[in-house]
Amino acid sequence: MNGISKDYGAVSSVEELLEQEEKGKTKREKNLDLLIQLSPFLMGVLALLEYFYVPNHHGFEASYVYAFFLLLLLLGNGISFLLSFRGKRQRKNYLYHAPFRAFVFFLFMLYDSLTLKSNILITPYFPSIDKVLSSMVQDRAYLWECTVSSLFLLFCGYFSGLIVGLFTGIACGYNKKINYWIEPFMKLLGSIPSTTWIPIVMVLATSLFRGSVFIIALGVWFSITLATITGIRNMDKSYYEAARTLGAKEKDLILEIAIPSALPSIFQGMVQAMSSACMALMVAEMIGVESGLGWYITWQKSWAEYGKMYGAIILICGIFVTVNFLLNSIKKRVLRWQEGMLKD
């Protein structure tokens, strides 16, 4: 109860400070804040007007998918705007992000005027946003199949490397004898990007899929192993002595002390390993695997279908950002007991 009351008191004090700051603003400052709050709406409406009323370049047709996309963004911003009235903190947070949201609408409008409206950025190398989005909608069934294929390959490689990396890292971090034999291989393989091994692996592997899984797992294995070793070695050794005094066995020292203490470092390694896995996935699919988004990009590029190519790239970026966001969210939730000690 004391912890809850402290948190509630901290929130209340922050709200009071924000309220005092609001009261101290002049009329001009309040009007400026209102203009900043409305800037995403104004820029979004300008982007829509530019799309509908500025004539397209000769021979270019609009599919109106881009207009629907802009309306969705305006709706999302409107929901965020309404939620900002729940409290002073929410309003300050919305006020902080509003200029950047307005700038995003401006960039959309600028790019649309340089492509669909004027063709200053020459097609087909720079397709309009409308063209990219309509290509994604038209090819959505095939994109879905490629996305599932890429995710399956990504997670097969990632979790294979994660499991092996955890066992290797715990063994090397806790036992110096095991580390003696493993550390030279760590130094050798760690200095070489995992994608360097693709030509050799693709020749030796029994299938392209298994070879790609190995390439992804190799990069993940190194990141997880190194992070686990670092976490265990940085732990205060007095914990081991205290546990042994209380009669703890070797298994208890590993499961109850070493691993929990190394969790912050392990999760940091998991985030870094995901970035390595995503890069290895794209290279493997573009070079060897005959499915997935990386393969789809290479295929569409060979046919000069740049709208579909850019659509797949946008989809890949969205997937990777989402996966890393979920991984960071899991890390923060699992390690709430060490809040304040973690680095984002």
N, C-alpha and C positions, 0 to 999 in steps of 0.2 A: 504493500500500500504506500510505503514511503517513496518508492521509486515512481509510482504513478503520480503521486501528488507533486513530486519534484518536476516531472515532465510537464504536468499541467500548469504548474507555476511558471516554468520557463516559457511555454507557449503564450501564456497570458501576458508575461512581461514583454515579449516580442510584439504582441498585438498592441499593447499600450504604447510602446515606442513608435510603432508605425503610425498609430493614430495621432500621436503628438507631432510627428513629422508632417503628416497630412494637414493638420491644423495650422502649422507654421508656414504653409505655402501661400504665396501671393495669388491674386486672381489670374495674372498672366501665366504663372507656372501651372495652375490648374487647367487653364485653357490649352496650354502646350501638351500636358499629359493627355487630355481628351483627344487632341489631334493625333498624338502618337498611338493611342488606343484604336482610333478609327482608320489609321493609315493602311493596315492590311486590307480592310474592306474597300477603301478608295482605290488602292492599286489593283486589287482583284477585279473590281468593276471596270477600271480602265483597260485591263487585259482582255476582258470580255468584249468591251466596245471595240477595241482594236481588232479583235478576231472577226466580229460580225460586220463591221462597217468599213474597214479599210479593204479595198479591192485586192483579191489574190493576184499573184503574178500570172501572166498569160499561160494558160494550159494547166494550171494547178487547180485541183478540186479539193474542197474541204469535206471531211466526213462527220464533223461536229462531235467527235469523240473527245477532242481537246477541250471543247466548251463544257462538256459534261464533267471532265476532270477538274476544270477550274471551279465549277459549281460545287463539287465535292470538297475541294479545298476551302472554299468560302464557308461552306456548311460546318466543316471542322473548326475553322477559326471562330465562327459564330458560337458554337458550343463552348469553346474555350473562353470566349468573351463573357458569356453568361455565367460560367463557373467562377469567373474572377470576382463576381459580386458576393461570393460566399464569405469572404474575409479580406482583411488588409493584405495579408501575405500573398493570397492568390492574385489579388489585383496588382501587387508589385511585381509578381512573377510574370503575369501577362504583359505588363508594361515593359518589362525587360526584353521579352522576346518579340514584341510587336514590330519594331523596326526591321529586324531580320526577316520576319514573315513578309513584310511589305517589299523588302528587297528581292525575295524569291519571286514574288508576283511580277516585279519589274524585270527580272532576268527572263522569265517566261515570255513576257510581252516583247522584250528586245529580240530574243531569239526567233520568235514567230515572225516579227517584222523583217528580220534578215533572211528568212528562209521562205516561208509560204507567201509572204506579201511582196518580196522584192527579189528573191533569189540571189542576193549579194553573196551569201554562203552557198556555193554552187551545189546543186543536186547532181548525182545521187549521193555524193559523199557526205552531205549535211542535210539529211531529211528533216522536215518540219516535225514539231512535237505531235501534231495531228497525224502525220504519216506513221510515226513510230508507234503511237498508241493504237491506231487503227490496225496496224500490222500485228500487234500483240493480241488484239481482240480476234482478228481473223484466224490467227494461228494458235489460239489458246489451247486447243486440245493437244497439239503436238508439243507446245511449250510445257504443258502440265506433265506429259510423259517424260520429257527431258529433265524437268525439275525433280520429279520423283527419283529418276535414275541417278541424278547428281547427288541428291541428299542421301540416298542409300549407299552410294560409293563413299561419300564423305564420312558418314557416321560409322560405316564398317571399318574404314581406315583409322578414324579418330579413336574409337573405343578399343580397337586392337592395340594401337600404340599406347593408349592411356593405361590399359590393364598391365601390359608388359612393363611400361615405364614406372608405374607405381611399385611393382614387385622389385624391379631393378634398383630404383631409387631408395627404397626402404632397406634393401639388403646392403647396398653400398654405403648408405648413410649411417647405418647402425653397426655394420661389421667391417672392420678395416681389412681383414683378410680377403673378403669378397671384393672389396673396393680395389685392392691391389691388382686383381686380374681384370677387372672391368674398366678401370679408369683409363688405361692406354687406348682402348677402343673408343671410349667417349671422346677423348682428345682428337683422335683421328677422324671419326665420323662427324663430330660436332663442327669441325671447321669446313666441311664440305656440304653445300646445299643438297637436300634430298633429291631435288629434281635432276641433279647431275647424273644420278644412277639410272635414269629412265631408259636410255638406250640399252644398257646391260640387262636390266630387269626385264624389259620387254622381249629380249631374246631368250632369256633363261626361264621366264615364267611359263607355266603350263597354259595360262589364259591371260588375255589383256586385263580382265577384271582383277584377277589375283595380283598381277603385277602392279596395277594402280593402287590397290589396297596396301600393298607393301610399301610403295613410295610414300603414300600419305602417312602410314603408320610409323615409318622411319623418322620423319621429321617430328611427329608428335612424341615418339618415344624419347628422343633426345631432350626436348623441352621439359617433359614431365619428370624424367630421371634427374636432370640437373636441378630442377626446382625442389624436388623431394629431398635430394641429398643436402641442398642448401638449408632447407627448413629444419631438417633433423640435426645437422651440425651446429646450427646457430642456437639451438635450445640450451638452456641453462642445465649443465650436467648435475647440478645439485638435486634436481628432481629425481634423477635415477638413484642417487644415493639415498634419498629420503624414502623412495619406494622400496628399495632393497631392504632398508632397515625395517620396514613394515611387513616384510615377507613376500614381496612381489616376485613373481617368476619372470623369466625372459619374455615369455609370450605377453604377460601383462605390461611389461615395460614398453613393448612395441605397440600394442593395441591401445593402451590406456594413456601413454605418455608421449611416445615418439610421434605417432601419427597425428593425434589432435594438435600437438604443438606445431607440426609442420603444415597443417591445413591452409593457413594464409598463403604460404609460399607455393603450395601445391595448386591452389586455385588460381594464383597469378600465373603459374606455369600452364594451366589449362587454357587460360585466355590467350596466351602467347602461342600455344600449340594449335589452337583453332585457326589463328591467322596463317600459320605455317601450313596447316592442312588445306585451307581454302586455296592458297597459292599453288600447292602441289596438285590439288584436284583440277584446277583450270589447265595447268600445263599437261597433265596426264591425259585429260579429255581431248585437248587440242592436238596432241601428238599421237596417242595410241588408241584410246577407248573409242568405240564406235557408237556411243550414245551419250546423253547428258547435254547440259547447256554449253559447255566448252566446245564439244563436237558440233553442236547446233550453230554456234557463232562462226566456226571455221567453214561449215557447209554453206551458210548463207552468204558469207563474204566471197566465197568462190563463185557464187552466182550473182554477185553485185547487188544482193538484196540488203542494202544497208539499213533500211528501216527495221527489218526483222532482226538484223544483227545488233543494232543499238537497243532494241526492245529486250533482247536476251541479256545484254550487258546490264541494263537497268534492273532486270529481274534478279540477276546474280548479285548485284550490289545490295538490293533490298534483302535478299536471303541472308547474305553474310552479316549485314548490319543487325538483322533480327536475331540471328543465332548468337552473335557476340553480346547483344543486349540481354538475352535470356540467360546466358552464361554468367554475366556480371550480376544479374538480379539474383540468381541462385547463390552466387558467392556471398553477396551481402546478406541474404536471408539465413544461410547456414552459419555464417560467422558473425551474427549479431552480438554474440558474447564478447567479441574482440573489437567492437565498434570504437573508432577513434584511433586504432592501431593499423588499420588497413590503408593501403594506397590504391586509389582508383586507377 
